[in-house]
């Protein structure tokens, strides 16, 4: 086998290795994207469960949720006050 054939075989082999690695990286990226989508669905549903719980039981909370419900009430009150200040600035 002459030197050009050896170089050609080496380039072909390395090219295949690079292509395989690129395919592997793309597949991993795709799977990570799917994982992120699943985690986003989980997060969204956790938030919906929490919101529903607060709407149903926010005024009669168990001790384990009292701190969070109080924080939500305080934050909502803060939003109302800030929105009123915005309305005052706008002259509404």
C-alpha positions in Angstrom: 0.0 0.0 0.0 1.5 3.3 -0.9 1.5 6.4 1.2 -1.4 8.0 -0.6 -3.6 5.0 0.1 -2.6 5.1 3.8 -3.4 8.8 4.0 -6.7 8.2 2.2 -7.6 5.4 4.6 -6.7 7.5 7.6 -8.7 10.5 6.4 -11.7 8.2 5.7 -11.4 6.6 9.1 -11.0 9.9 10.9 -13.9 11.4 8.9 -16.2 8.5 9.8 -15.2 8.9 13.5 -15.9 12.7 13.4 -19.2 12.1 11.7 -20.2 9.4 14.3 -19.2 11.8 17.1 -21.2 14.6 15.5 -24.2 12.3 15.3 -23.8 11.3 18.9 -23.5 14.9 20.0 -26.7 15.8 18.0 -28.6 12.9 19.5 -27.6 13.9 23.0 -28.6 17.5 22.4 -32.0 16.3 21.1 -32.5 14.1 24.2 -31.5 16.9 26.5 -34.0 19.1 24.8 -36.7 16.5 25.3 -35.7 16.2 29.0 -36.0 20.0 29.3 -39.5 19.9 27.8 -40.5 17.2 30.3 -39.1 19.1 33.2 -41.0 22.2 32.0 -44.2 20.2 31.9 -43.5 19.0 35.5 -42.7 22.5 36.7 -45.9 23.9 35.0 -48.1 21.3 36.7 -46.5 21.7 40.1 -47.3 25.4 39.8 -50.9 24.7 38.8 -51.3 22.3 41.7 -49.9 24.9 44.1 -52.1 27.6 42.7 -55.2 25.4 42.9 -54.3 24.4 46.5 -53.9 28.1 47.4 -57.2 29.0 45.8 -59.1 26.2 47.5 -57.3 26.1 50.9 -55.4 29.4 51.2 -57.5 30.7 54.1 -57.5 27.5 56.1 -54.0 26.2 55.6 -52.2 23.5 57.5 -49.1 24.5 59.4 -46.9 23.1 56.7 -48.2 25.6 54.1 -49.0 28.6 56.3 -45.7 30.4 55.6 -46.1 30.1 51.8 -49.7 31.1 51.8 -48.9 34.2 54.0 -46.1 35.1 51.6 -48.5 34.8 48.6 -51.0 37.1 50.4 -48.4 39.6 51.2 -47.0 39.6 47.6 -50.5 40.0 46.2 -51.1 43.0 48.4 -47.7 44.4 47.3 -48.7 44.0 43.7 -52.0 45.8 44.3 -50.2 48.7 46.0 -47.6 49.0 43.2 -50.3 48.8 40.5 -52.1 51.6 42.3 -48.9 53.7 42.3 -48.6 53.1 38.5 -52.2 54.1 38.0 -51.6 57.3 40.1 -48.6 58.2 38.0 -50.6 57.6 34.8 -53.4 59.7 36.2 -55.9 56.9 36.1 
